[in-house]
Amino acid sequence: MINKVAIIQARMGSTRLPGKVLRKINNVPLLKFQIDRINQSKLIGQTIVATSNSENDNLIVEFCKANGIACFRGSEDDVLDRYYRCAKKYKADIIIRFGADNPLIDPIIIDKVIQFYLDSEVDYASNGIPPETNRYPDGSDLEVFSMEALERTHFEADDPHDREHVTFYIWKYNNGFSTAQLHHEQDWSEYRFTLDYPEDFEVVEYVIKELNKRNSFGHLNEIIEIIESNSKIKKKNAHYYYGIGWEQGK
């Protein structure tokens, strides 16, 4: 059996939206909301939260223990090393990478990307990268790559910026990796329900509360419909764009 491991990188120390991963909506921490949605995937074998050794992230470890979620601790700044050591510990063959700032991730999209990766027979696949040709909303993206690609990256990448962002060395440069991007039929890249700024939280909160009113799970189409139906919400974070966090750092 191929061991497909979801690794969610999570930390409390965001400068733009501190403590965002454990902020609560309807009394549920957003990290719990995201993990519950990831666990609806039919193709993922296990889900791990990879946080840092910083004291600030003790709260994430406590959250994981309280909710029976596997947790790994590693370097705060060398996220690539954290990912590699986590993947080694849990004997991953394929890694599915998530940021903890996408609480509305859709398990149907997750499985589409994983299956696309398997069918494409590449080292790396994503539905959001490279950002220049992305057609998915910011907040619905994920990356899938082999343990071999991660291991090679871990030993070859030496730029601190590349080690912070884990997969830059794989897809951003001509380093000999085979990559593929899953495109959405419609261009929905204008929509944003990731968590990076206070305005993002307002959008995510609105969507989750609306889904709760409807007693609905909220797959991608419905999330888009909810945002589209409220022009004020749609405009709330429209001035941010996919990948802006990479430019501004932590």
Rosetta blueprint (number, residue, H / E / L):
1 M L
2 I L
3 N L
4 K E
5 V E
6 A E
7 I E
8 I E
9 Q E
10 A L
11 R L
12 M L
13 G L
14 S L
15 T L
16 R L
17 L L
18 P L
19 G L
20 K H
21 V H
22 L H
23 R L
24 K E
25 I E
26 N L
27 N L
28 V E
29 P E
30 L H
31 L H
32 K H
33 F H
34 Q H
35 I H
36 D H
37 R H
38 I H
39 N L
40 Q L
41 S L
42 K L
43 L L
44 I L
45 G L
46 Q E
47 T E
48 I E
49 V E
50 A E
51 T E
52 S E
53 N L
54 S L
55 E H
56 N H
57 D H
58 N H
59 L H
60 I H
61 V H
62 E H
63 F H
64 C H
65 K H
66 A H
67 N L
68 G L
69 I L
70 A E
71 C E
72 F E
73 R E
74 G E
75 S L
76 E L
77 D L
78 D L
79 V H
80 L H
81 D H
82 R H
83 Y H
84 Y H
85 R H
86 C H
87 A H
88 K H
89 K H
90 Y L
91 K L
92 A L
93 D L
94 I E
95 I E
96 I E
97 R E
98 F E
99 G E
100 A L
101 D L
102 N L
103 P L
104 L L
105 I L
106 D L
107 P H
108 I H
109 I H
110 I H
111 D H
112 K H
113 V H
114 I H
115 Q H
116 F H
117 Y H
118 L H
119 D H
120 S H
121 E L
122 V L
123 D L
124 Y E
125 A E
126 S E
127 N L
128 G L
129 I L
130 P L
131 P H
132 E H
133 T H
134 N L
135 R L
136 Y L
137 P L
138 D E
139 G L
140 S L
141 D L
142 L L
143 E E
144 V E
145 F E
146 S E
147 M H
148 E H
149 A H
150 L H
151 E H
152 R H
153 T H
154 H H
155 F H
156 E H
157 A L
158 D L
159 D L
160 P H
161 H H
162 D H
163 R H
164 E H
165 H L
166 V L
167 T L
168 F H
169 Y H
170 I H
171 W H
172 K L
173 Y L
174 N L
175 N L
176 G L
177 F L
178 S L
179 T E
180 A E
181 Q E
182 L L
183 H L
184 H L
185 E L
186 Q L
187 D L
188 W L
189 S L
190 E L
191 Y L
192 R E
193 F L
194 T L
195 L L
196 D L
197 Y L
198 P H
199 E H
200 D H
201 F H
202 E H
203 V H
204 V H
205 E H
206 Y H
207 V H
208 I H
209 K H
210 E H
211 L H
212 N H
213 K H
214 R H
215 N L
216 S L
217 F L
218 G L
219 H L
220 L H
221 N H
222 E H
223 I H
224 I H
225 E H
226 I H
227 I H
228 E H
229 S L
230 N L
231 S H
232 K H
233 I H
234 K H
235 K H
236 K H
237 N L
238 A L
239 H L
240 Y L
241 Y L
242 Y L
243 G L
244 I H
245 G H
246 W H
247 E H
248 Q H
249 G L
250 K L
